[in-house]
Amino acid sequence: MSRVLLSPLVIGFLAIFATGREVAAFVPEPPADVLRSDSPKPGDRTADRKPRAEVSESDLTVTMAFATEHHPELARLLEQLRKSRPHEFQRAVRELNQQIQTLERLREKNPTRYAHQLELWKHDSQIRVLVAKWSRTHDDALEQEIRALLQQRRDIKLAQLKIEQQRLAEQMQKVEKQIATMSESQVEREWEQLAKKTSAGRKADRKNSSN
């Protein structure tokens, strides 16, 4: 699976730390048709857009449980976003739920890679939230925390690449062994085996027909 990342929407959650006036600075504005009560103008493409269905209770439960387990601060921000900007909350949960499903599919196929991708997700999520905080304060302590997370994320990626390197090296060794066996005499040996099988088959047919 290509890297699984939390979208820039996470930055929007940091608006919860600020006053109501600052929300707009962090959270993307909802589509115009959500903000306006009047009918769309003729020719406006938003008129053809169907509103997305709300996230189901089961998906919401799974998403919030995942966030609570793997990034508690994100879960808290989501809960606050639910109260202040329900539309953005639905959009964020829907997007996060899609990423969870992608991770779950990876868990079934490759548990080892799933563990690495989950760690990358947690670090990405924490980094995005902290960067959004830092952008308002430029706090040195936050900067050091972000740098530490960046280093940890780099180490996780490096470990994953080394595992992939080892897998490819083992695969290459198998290929090289196969190449080594592809001598000129192999064609002759294969032909002799085919001819022997064919001759044996003909003898068996003659024996059966004579009986």
N, C-alpha and C positions, 0 to 999 in steps of 0.2 A: 504494500500500500504506500502510495506516495504519502508524504508527511501529512499528518492530520493536525490542523491548526485552528485555534479559536479565532473567529473573525474580529475585525476592528470594532465590532459592536461592544466588545468588552470595555473599550475606552468609554463608551457611553454610560456604562454603569457607574463610572466614577462621578457622574453628575449628582448621584445621590449624596455624595459627601458635601456637595456645595449647596448654595441657596437655590430657591426656585428659579431665579433669574439666570443662574449659571447652567441650568439644565440644557438649554438650547445650545450652549457652546460645546457640549460633549455628545449629546444624543442626536443622531440624525433625525431630521424632520420627517414626520410621516408623509405618505403621498398626499398630494394636493386634494384628492377627492375625499380624503379622510378629514382634512381640516375645514373644507368648505361645505356648507349646507345647501348651497344653490346647485342647480343642475349643471352638468358639464356643458360647455359650449359645443355647438355643432362642429364636427371634425376633430374634436378632442379625443385622442386615443385612449385616455383614461376612462372614457365612457364604456369602452369594450372590455375593460379589465374586471374580472370577477373577484370579489373579495375572498381572501383565503379563509378557509374554515379554521376555527379556533383549535388550538392544540387539545387533543383528547386528554381526559383525566389520567389515563394509564401512561401516556407519553409524558405528561407533566410530572407524574409521580416518579417515573424512571429518571427523567432529566434532573429534577431537584435532588433526588437521592444521589445521583452521580456527582453533581456539583458539591453537595454536602460532604461526601466522602473524600473527593479528590482535590477540592479547592473550596474550603468553607467560606472564605471571604467572598468568593464569587456567588455562592448560594445566598449569602446575606444581601449582597447587592441586587440579586435577582428578586428577592422578596420585596425589597424596597422599591425596585423598579415596577413591580406588579402594582403597587399602590399609587405610584406617582405617574407612570406612563404605561397603562395596560397594553396599548397597541405595540409599543416597543418591547414590552415584556413578552408578548406572544411571538413576535418576530425573533427575538433572541432565543427563546426556548425552542422554537421550531428549528432554528439553525443548529443549536447545540445538540438537539435530539438527533439530527441527521449525522452529526459527527460521532455521537455515541453508537449509532447503528453501524457506522463504518468500522469503528473499533471492535464492536462485538463480532462482526463478520471476520475480522482479522484474528480475533481470539480463537475462533473455531478452526481456522486454517493453519495458523502459526502462532502458538502461545508465546514462544520466545520473542518473536517480533512484536507481538501485541504488548508485552511488558515494556519493551523499549519505546514503542509509540505512545503508550499511556504516560510514561515518564516525560516524554517530549511534550505531550499535551499539557501536563501539569505545569511544566516549566514555562511553556509559551503563555499559558493563561496567567500565571503569576507575574511574568515579565510585563505583559500588556497592562495589567491593572496597576502595577507599580510605576510604569512609565507614565501612565495617565496621572497618577498622583504627583510624580516628580515634575511633570510639565507645569503644574500649578505652584510648586513650592521651590523647586531646584534644591531640595534638601540633600545635604552631603550623605547622610545616613542612608537615605533611599537609594542614592546613586551607588553606594557600596553594596547594598543588598541586590540591586539589579545586576551589577557586575559579577557578583558571586553566582547568581542564577545563570547568567550568560556563560560563565565558565563551566558550571555543572551541565548545562545543556550541550555545550561543545563536547564535553567528555562523554555524554550519552551518545551523541551522534558518532563520535570517533569509535566507541565500543561497537556500535551497530555496524559501522563500515568495516571494522576488523573482522567481525563475524562473517559478513558478506564476502570479504576478501578470502577468508579461510575456506568458505563454501566453494567459491569459484576456483581456488587452487586445487581442492580435492577433485572437483569436476574436471579440471584441466588434466590432472594426473590420469584419470580414467580415459580421457580422450587420447592422451599420448600413448597409453598402453594399447589402445585399439589401433592407433596408427602404426605402432611398432609391429603388430601382428599382420598388417596388410602387406605381406611380401608378395613377390611375383609368383612364388610357387603356390600361393593360396588358391589361385584360380584352378591350377591343375588338381590340387587336392579336392576342391569342391566338385570339379567335374567327375573325378573318380568316384566320389561318394554318390553323386547323382546317377552315374552309369551303373554302379553296383546295385543301388536300390531298384533301378529300372529292370536290370537283368533278373534280380531276385523276384520281382513282381511277375515277370513274364514266365519264369519257371513255375511259379505257384499257379498261374493261370493254366499252363499246359497240364500240370499235374491234376488240377481239378477237372479239366475237360476230359482227360483220359479216364478218370474214374466215373 
